[in-house]
Every structure is written in C-alpha cells, then in structure tokens.
Amino acid sequence: MLTIAISKGRLQRDALELLARAGVSIGDEELNSRRLAVEDEAGLNRFVFIKPTDVPVYVEHGIADCGVVGRDVLLEKEADVLQPLDLKIGRCRIVVAAKENWKGERAGVLHVATKYPRVAAAFFGARGVSVEIIELSGSVELAPVMGLADCIVDLVETGRTLEANGLVVVETITESTARFVVNRASYQLKAAAVGALLNALGRALDAGREES
C-alpha cells in the first residue's frame, strides 16, 4: 500500500479529481468524514490530508511514500524528494508586488514581507539588493498598505487580491504548478506501485490535453 500526502486547501480538489481520472478514487463517505487519513475504494492507497508545507516533510522522512504539493512549497522547503511529474494543476506565480506608485528605489535596506523567506532572500540576493525579510503567515498583501514593508513576495493566482489592496505585480520570480513527489527510498522499494501510479497519472494528463 502506498501512503500519499495531499495538500489541504487550494490543491486538494484538483488533485483528487486528477487521481480519480487516473483510476484512484476515494468514496464519498470517506471524503465527507472528518478523518485526515483514508483509504481509496480499492484499498491500494492510503491518503493523508495535511498542510501544504508539511507534505514535503512527510515524504522526505518516509512517513508518506508520495505526495501532491505546489512547486512554491518545494522551492521554499528545499526538501530532498524526487519530483518525477508535473501535474499541471494549481497554476500560479511567485511574484514581487508593491503599491502602484512604488518606484523600487530605497536608500538602505529594502523591507520585504513574505511567506517565502528563502525564495525572497535568494531572489534579491542574486540581484545584490540588501533586504530585511519580514516573515508573515498570512494576509501578506496588507504589509505595504500598513507601512510594514516596501514590497511583498507572494503567491498569486488571479491577482484580484493584490488589486483589491492597491498592489501591482512588479516582477514574476517563477511559475508554480503542483508536483507529484516521491520519497527516494519508496521510489526503489515500492517501484512497481509507484511506477503504476505515475503511469496512470501520465495517461490522465495526456487524455486531458487531448480533450482541451
């Protein structure tokens, strides 16, 4: 049996729909329960639903064999996991955003609010910009409005939240989609099961492209 960690929230519905198209379905009773660990209808896979930032941790440590998580999380966590498949769901961008009248100029240190401190530090460091990273856990868009930061580094899907708070995208750092990740040991020790699931997901993705 494979244990598969699924990111709760934004990616969960799309991930489960893709898995169902690949022939891996969870019954309605299981889905509607409050349990965080359930089996699929065939009894071949166990699913655990956890916070996105915990998915690579569970997979790296072998508590889960596989997982579905956004590339944004993987970049920030730098987890030692295999990424054999881009699932093409949950498409979004990590961007630098600021108030509309911001010129990007500041004497001294630039104050950057973000949920992605490692990504932000690497981005500005590569450009030789001195920054103070202000790590926030939510409502990052509020930071420039309230004067906490000059700009933010955040995940953007439609941009409507930025617009509603008077912010604009200054630069896109990178694109992000959901990835299917695999524990290194499980990739070897459970090669048949992991390979079968990867092939099924690949076929589901190919079929989706043909329909669109």
VENBEL-V938813 format. One record per run of one state. SS is the DSSP state (2 for helix, 1 for strand, 0 for the rest). FROM is the first residue (numbers start at 1). TO is the last residue. If there is no record, write none. Layout:
ss->(SS | SS)
from->(FROM | FROM)
to->(TO | TO)
This chain:
ss->(0 | 1 | 0 | 2 | 0 | 2 | 0 | 1 | 0 | 1 | 0 | 2 | 0 | 1 | 2 | 0 | 1 | 0 | 1 | 0 | 1 | 0 | 2 | 0 | 1 | 0 | 2 | 0 | 1 | 0 | 2 | 0 | 1 | 0 | 1 | 0 | 2 | 0 | 2 | 0)
from->(1 | 2 | 8 | 12 | 22 | 28 | 33 | 37 | 40 | 45 | 51 | 52 | 61 | 66 | 71 | 78 | 82 | 87 | 92 | 100 | 110 | 115 | 117 | 127 | 131 | 136 | 142 | 147 | 151 | 157 | 160 | 165 | 167 | 177 | 178 | 183 | 184 | 190 | 191 | 212)
to->(1 | 7 | 11 | 21 | 27 | 32 | 36 | 39 | 44 | 50 | 51 | 60 | 65 | 70 | 77 | 81 | 86 | 91 | 99 | 109 | 114 | 116 | 126 | 130 | 135 | 141 | 146 | 150 | 156 | 159 | 164 | 166 | 176 | 177 | 182 | 183 | 189 | 190 | 211 | 212)
